Amino acid sequence: MNDLLLGNPVFKMAAEQFDRTADFLKLSEDVRERCKWPKRMISVSLPIRLDDGTTKVFSGYRVQHHLSRGPVKGGLRYDEHVDLGEVAALAMWMNWKCALMGLPFGGGKGGVTCNPRKMSAREVEAVTRRFASEMTPFIGPEVDVMAPDMGTNEQTMAWITDVYAQHKGYLVPGVVTGKPVNLQGSLGRTAATGHGVAFCASLAMHKIGIQQGSVVVQGFGNVGSYAAQTLERFGSKVIAVSDISGAIYNPEGIGIRELIDYVKETGGVAGFPGSEAYDPEEMLSLECDVLVPAAMQQVITKQNAAQLKCRILAEGANGPTTPEADTIIEKRGDIFLVPDILCNAGGVTVSYFEWVQNLQRMQWSEQEVLSKLETMLKAAFDRVCSYGQKNDISNRVAALAIGIREVADVKAQRGLFP
Ligand code: NAD
């Protein structure tokens, strides 16, 4: 099974990053083996009656990478390319992210191979409810806590909460995070990942002496839209944005509030008044201070890494930069990298706050949530930068090394059974 995982390009990439960092940490072979491979992989078939009366069987996955530091935590992704290898890679990254942030979780991830944009709301609900039902024996506040990711949102989490409550006979709000606020979701959770990306990008700008920069954002969903909105609020100018509909460019700055309203109406950024259409691939190489990939993995590759003209690469998406591109960026030495497991950790950190509030039956104010989030992100950002400088390694390897070291130490302390 482990060899099968390595056949998947996204898992292979996560494994390569792990191996490179394990080399730096000089981890022994047996410790590597324990840290690298997933603890549990669950694969389910989801037969759904479509609106046209036919039945279609969708594939669903949940990977729990390790449970050594607590329940697993991680998003649920709906995308037509989702497979077990991709989900396992994302679960592995979640491990190091939770450990880097000091959260009491292991990494998990889930996915259903489907395209929600081509399905009716009823069909998406049916897939979600069936998936939640199949997963019920394996999830719960003490075991595995899901959250939204690409293609899912707070409504998805509300349906999962409902299915789990029906199985249990009572409401268990801590089974998922990223729920609607009136279903005991946390204030600030929906904006948290994008807010964290903008906050980390601002820390990086401050570090290299930029006051208010120009910004390019790939992806205008949950992460990209809130990152753009917050960076604009912090005084930066968003000059280009792309999503699945295309890319738009305006060197004078794009009004993000108006763009959000426009996307709600039309479904995509293409055609936004006052902007010009741009090639989505070439948009990544626009001259700017901050480039935020916030769509999907493996978009910065050996083909385009040398052409990037940003000063800061703030990774909102998970795994947007391939290891080959990392090598090119490191050699160039002119781009400040805020790696994904730090840059987008705002989401899981506020998910942790939501889980704590649910367990305590409390609700914190939005101000309390954001202030706690910024304190934790600033501490992690400073730790990554100083560890990287001290050891003369990239911010990526530094962030991964802190997370992997933490997991390896806990496994060593707990020992092996039997
Ligand atoms: P989303 O579904 O809300 O939005 C995805 C966006 O990407 C959409 O605007 C879509 O049109 C766009 N997109 C898709 N394909 C594209 C392409 N080829 N070119 C340009 N744009 C494209 O998803 P999201 O929740 O914003 O997640 C985006 C990324 O951030 C993913 O990598 C996800 O794993 C990561 N992430 C999300 C969270 C979270 O809390 N939602 C947390 C951490 C990391």
Residues whose N, C-alpha, C, O or C-beta is under 5 A from the ligand:
A	BS01	NAD	P148 D149 M150 G151 T193 Q218 G219 F220 G221 N222 V223 G224 S242 D243 I244 A294 A295 M296 G316 A317 N318 N344 G347
